[in-house]
Amino acid sequence: MRVTEAEGPIDGQVDAVIGGFRNFELTQMRIEGSEGTAFYPEEYGVPAYEELILVTNSNLVDDPRLPRFLAAVEEATIYLTNHPDDAWRLFINAYPSLDDELNRTAWTDTLPRFAKRPAVFDAGRYERFARFLEESGLIDEALPSESYGVTLR
């Protein structure tokens, strides 16, 4: 999502936005001459939750391609962490139109947010979040975490 002068907080038509990316929108606003303030829900009682979730059909959980895919995601994440400049150059060689201040800053801001073990399903984190949603009246019932997530072995 990009915030432009025709929409969003830059043109003064809104006081707040929810759903903006932590690594992108505030930087874009600053570049365009506006300042904003981040609100981090986890600092105000909302349990930490995953920003990016990989989903597959439950019938494909045993597909041998899935652990290989997650292993490749982990390997790429480790490479990004250990070699951010080399990875940036590879990215920009593939997508030269994205070589600008906004994307360079977003790249750097994104790196520490990657899960180093993307195949691990943190059942406790999901159970805390489900209880929070139930206690807040946002869902009727907190289902057991194994009903919607697995750790592949």
VENJO-V865583 format. One record per residue. N is the residue number from 1. RES is the residue in one letter. PHI is phi in radians with two decimals (* if undefined). PSI is psi as a letter, one per 30 degrees, with the letter a starting at -180 (NA if undefined). D_CENTER is the distance of its C-alpha to the mean C-alpha in Angstrom with 2 decimals. Layout:
n->[N	N]
res->[RES	RES]
phi->[PHI	PHI]
psi->[PSI	PSI]
d_center->[D_CENTER	D_CENTER]
This chain:
n->[1	2	3	4	5	6	7	8	9	10	11	12	13	14	15	16	17	18	19	20	21	22	23	24	25	26	27	28	29	30	31	32	33	34	35	36	37	38	39	40	41	42	43	44	45	46	47	48	49	50	51	52	53	54	55	56	57	58	59	60	61	62	63	64	65	66	67	68	69	70	71	72	73	74	75	76	77	78	79	80	81	82	83	84	85	86	87	88	89	90	91	92	93	94	95	96	97	98	99	100	101	102	103	104	105	106	107	108	109	110	111	112	113	114	115	116	117	118	119	120	121	122	123	124	125	126	127	128	129	130	131	132	133	134	135	136	137	138	139	140	141	142	143	144	145	146	147	148	149	150	151	152	153]
res->[M	R	V	T	E	A	E	G	P	I	D	G	Q	V	D	A	V	I	G	G	F	R	N	F	E	L	T	Q	M	R	I	E	G	S	E	G	T	A	F	Y	P	E	E	Y	G	V	P	A	Y	E	E	L	I	L	V	T	N	S	N	L	V	D	D	P	R	L	P	R	F	L	A	A	V	E	E	A	T	I	Y	L	T	N	H	P	D	D	A	W	R	L	F	I	N	A	Y	P	S	L	D	D	E	L	N	R	T	A	W	T	D	T	L	P	R	F	A	K	R	P	A	V	F	D	A	G	R	Y	E	R	F	A	R	F	L	E	E	S	G	L	I	D	E	A	L	P	S	E	S	Y	G	V	T	L	R]
phi->[*	-1.93	-1.63	-2.06	-1.13	-1.44	-2.62	1.51	-1.20	-1.20	-1.54	1.37	-1.55	-2.35	-1.67	-2.70	-2.33	-1.97	1.73	-1.21	-1.42	-1.08	-1.73	-2.43	-1.09	-1.12	-1.13	-1.08	-1.08	-1.06	-1.05	-1.53	1.62	-2.08	-1.94	-2.45	-2.20	-1.43	-2.02	-1.77	-0.93	-1.16	-1.53	-2.27	1.71	-1.49	-1.04	-1.01	-2.51	-1.34	-1.51	-2.29	-2.17	-1.53	-2.13	-2.37	-1.14	-1.04	-1.27	-1.88	-1.04	-1.61	-1.13	-1.12	-1.25	-1.11	-1.13	-1.17	-1.08	-1.14	-1.12	-1.17	-1.10	-1.11	-1.05	-1.12	-1.11	-1.11	-1.07	-1.00	-1.16	-1.43	-2.38	-1.07	-1.22	-1.10	-1.12	-1.05	-1.08	-1.07	-1.08	-1.20	-1.08	-1.42	-2.34	-1.06	-1.19	-1.66	-1.43	-2.51	-1.03	-1.04	-1.26	-1.10	-1.20	-1.07	-1.01	-1.10	-1.22	-1.42	-0.89	-1.25	-1.55	-1.20	-1.24	-1.39	-2.25	-1.15	-1.47	-1.48	-1.70	-1.50	-1.01	-1.06	-1.09	-1.19	-1.14	-1.06	-1.18	-1.09	-1.08	-1.04	-1.08	-1.15	-1.13	-1.49	1.36	-1.52	-2.34	-1.31	-2.59	-1.43	-1.38	-1.07	-1.02	-1.19	-1.38	-2.43	-2.67	-2.49	-1.80	-1.42	-1.99]
psi->[k	k	k	l	f	f	l	a	f	e	g	g	f	l	f	l	k	k	g	l	k	f	g	d	e	e	e	e	e	e	e	g	g	l	l	l	k	k	j	j	e	f	f	h	f	k	k	k	l	k	f	k	k	k	k	l	k	f	f	g	e	g	k	f	f	e	e	e	e	e	e	e	e	e	e	e	e	e	e	e	e	f	h	e	e	e	e	e	e	e	e	e	e	e	i	f	f	g	i	l	e	e	e	e	e	e	e	e	f	e	e	f	f	k	k	f	i	f	f	k	j	i	e	e	e	e	e	e	e	e	e	e	e	e	f	f	g	f	l	e	k	j	l	k	e	f	f	g	l	l	k	k	NA]
d_center->[12.76	15.44	17.63	21.25	24.54	25.44	22.66	20.73	21.39	23.09	26.12	26.66	26.50	23.78	23.33	19.69	16.59	13.94	10.65	10.44	7.58	8.36	9.00	11.13	13.26	15.22	16.07	17.24	19.29	20.85	21.80	23.39	25.31	23.65	22.14	19.63	18.56	15.19	15.35	13.30	14.01	14.12	16.97	18.90	19.18	16.09	15.12	11.84	9.52	6.67	3.44	4.21	7.96	10.75	13.80	17.42	20.72	22.32	25.35	23.57	22.33	25.39	25.05	25.51	23.11	20.06	20.52	21.38	18.22	16.11	18.51	17.95	14.15	15.08	17.84	15.83	13.34	16.54	18.12	15.43	15.76	19.53	20.22	17.81	20.74	21.96	18.61	18.36	21.92	21.28	18.45	20.75	23.67	21.97	20.69	23.15	22.62	19.23	21.05	21.05	20.29	17.15	15.48	17.07	15.69	12.10	12.57	13.91	11.43	8.48	10.75	10.98	7.38	7.83	9.50	13.09	14.20	11.87	14.94	15.50	15.16	15.45	17.93	18.76	15.35	15.38	19.05	18.61	16.14	18.55	21.46	19.97	19.57	23.10	24.63	23.25	24.87	21.81	22.61	26.08	25.45	22.88	23.13	23.22	19.98	21.88	22.32	18.75	17.38	18.99	18.90	20.52	23.41]
